Amino acid sequence: QINARKLKHERMNEERKLSKEQRSEKRKRKLAEDTSNSFVGLHVALFLVKDMSHTYHRTKVDLNAQQNGITGGVLECSCPKLALVIAEGGPKAIKRYVRLMTVRMKWRGENFHGESDDDDDDIEEEEEVAQVLPGGEGTTSTSTTTTKTQKFNPNNSCELVWAGMGTKRMFHNFSFQSCATSEAARKVLEARGVAHFWDQVLVHASGRAEEFHFKLGGDDDDDGG
């Protein structure tokens, strides 16, 4: 009789198990947040990254944004050399993203042994996220192969510049864009109505001007002219 109840219990558990597709859909629903709801609201976070060239960082930043329904992107500038990461999403999504960028990400490659090294305890496995992206699983496997041969920048860093509320999404997706100069980068954001995002990251970085090799215009020495 005990064995019969045990077998019945196990059978019911099997019937309740979801298929891979069902689990994936369930996670999407769980992560989805209605940012148009005034109670939830749209949250925004800005990050200053010194070097976004490594495949590991680019892949993690992109995949986690896709998974969490985050819009925005990465705007890289050659002079001064820095990157602004913009994230728009629900409060839970932005909270997870801030943790990724400021705690979990191995910006200097510390103790890095490949993608499987990631202690991803609050984000679901990336192999399922890759299925949502163009190229599917190939996107992840290619990035992993490249990562193993690419060197990390030992002086790399990421800082949260600002986090707060937004009135509406200013971006339709999450993308990467590069600009040669600070002026060009600002124009890109000006077209989106968020030029002040670039101003904020420049002011933040100017506190460590010697590290980023630049000064804001108003900081130039006046030689009495």
N, C-alpha and C positions, 0 to 999 in steps of 0.2 A: 504493500500500500504506500509506503514511504517512497519507494522507487517510482511508483506510478505518478505520484504527485510531483516528484523531481523531474520526470520526463515531460510531464505536461507543462511545468514551469519553463523548462528549456525550450520546448516547442513554441510556447507563446513568445518567449524572448526572440527566437529566430524570426517569427512572423513580424515582430515589431522592428526588426533591423531594417534600416533604410539602404537602398542601393547607393552606389557612389554618386550617381546623378542627383538622387533625392537629398543626400547629405550636402552636396554642393549647393543645391537650391536653398536648403534650410539655412546654411551659413550666410548666403547672400541676403536672405530675408532678415536674419538676425543682425547683420551688419548695416543694413539699409536704414537710413534715418531721414525723415521728412524735414529737411531744413527750411521748408516754406512755412512750417508750423511756428507761430510766434513764441510758443512756450519752449520749443527746442532751439530754434534760431540757427543762424549760420555762424560758424566759428572759423577764424582765420589765424594762421601762424606763419611767421616769417623766420627763415633761418639763414645765417651767414656761414657758408662753407668755404674754406680756403682752397680746396682742390677737389673737383668733382670728376676728374678724368678717369678714375679707376672703374673698371667694369663692375666690380662687386658693388660699389656704392651706387652707381647708376641703376643697376638692376634692382637692388633692394628698394631704393627710393621710388622707382617707377612701379614695381609690382605691388608694393604696399599701398601706394596711392590708388592703383586700380582696384585692389581688393576692398578698400575701405570707402570707395565712392568719392575719393578726394579729387578735386579739380585744382588747377594752378599750373605749376611746372617749375623747371629749373632754368634760370637765366644766367648763363656764364659770360663773364667779361674777361677779355685778355689784358686790358690795361685800365684800371688796376686788375690784377689777377685774383678774381674771387667769383663766387657763385651765390646767387640769391635763390632760395627754394621757397616757393609760395604754396601753401596748402589751405584749401577751402573745404569745409565739410561739417558734418554734425559734431556735437560735443564729444561723443564717445570716439568717433573716428579720429578727431584731432588729438585727443588725449593719447590714443594708441600711437599716432604718428610722432608726437612730441617725444614719447618714450623711445621709439625707434631711433630718432635722430640724435637724441641727447644721452641715451643710456645704452641701448643694445648695439648700435652700429659700431663696427670696429674701424674707426676712421684712420687709424695708423697701422692697421693690420695686426694688432696685438692678438697673439694666440690664434691666428687665423689658420684653419686647416681645410678650407673649402666650405661650400654652402651648408653641408651637413653639420658644420660646427656651430651653427646659429642656435642659440637657446631661445627659440621662438615660442614662448609659453602663452602669449596672448593673441597671436596671429596664426591662422590656420595654415597648413602646409602650402608652400608656394607652387607645388606641382599642379594644384588645382586652380590656382590663380592664373597660371600660364595658359590654361585652356581658354581663358577669356580673351587673351591677347592675340594679335595677329601672329601666326607662326606657331601657336600652341606650345607644346612641351619643348619644341626645338629652341625656343627663345631662351629657356632656362639652361638647357644642357650646353648650348653654345657659349653662353656667358660664363658658366662654371669652368669650362675648358680654358677660356681666355684668362680668367681670374688666376688660375694656378701659375701662369707664366708672367703675369704683370706685377711689377713691384709697387708696393704701397709708399706713399709719401710719409716719412716718419715725422714730419712737422705739420701734418694735416690737422684740422680742427673743425668743429661745428658748434655754433652758438645759436640759441633761440634769441632772436632780436626783439620780437614782439608777438603777443598772442591776444586776441580779443574778438569782438563780435563784428560781423559784417551785415550789410542790409540785403545784399543779393550776391549771387555768384558772378564774378567778373570773367571767369574762364569756362569754356564748354568741356574741356578735357584736361589731361595732364600731359604736358609735352616739354621737350628740351629745345632751347634756342641759345645760340652763341652770338656775341657781339664783340667787335674789336675794341670799342671805346665805351667809356661810361656814358657819354652823351647819346650814343646809339642805343645803349641798353635802356636808358631813361625814356627814349622815344618809343621803344617797344611797349613799355608799360603805360606810357602816356596815351597810346592808342586804345588801351584797355580801361583808361580812367583811373589808373592806380600808380601814377608816376611817383606819388609820395612813398610807395613801398621802396623804391630805389633810393630815395632821399634818406629814408630811415636806415637802410643797410649801410649807406655811405657814412652817415654820422656815427653809427655804431662802430664801423671799421676804422674810422679816423682816430679813435682812441688808441689804436695800435698801428699808427701810420707807418712806423719803421718796418713792421712785419709785412704790410701789404704794399709798401713802396709807393705811397701816394699821399697827397694832402688835399683837403678841400680848398676851393678857390680862396675863401676868406682867410685861410691859415698862412698864406704866403707872407714872408717878411716884407715889411714896408721899409725901403731903403731911403725914405725921405722924399721920394718923388711925389 
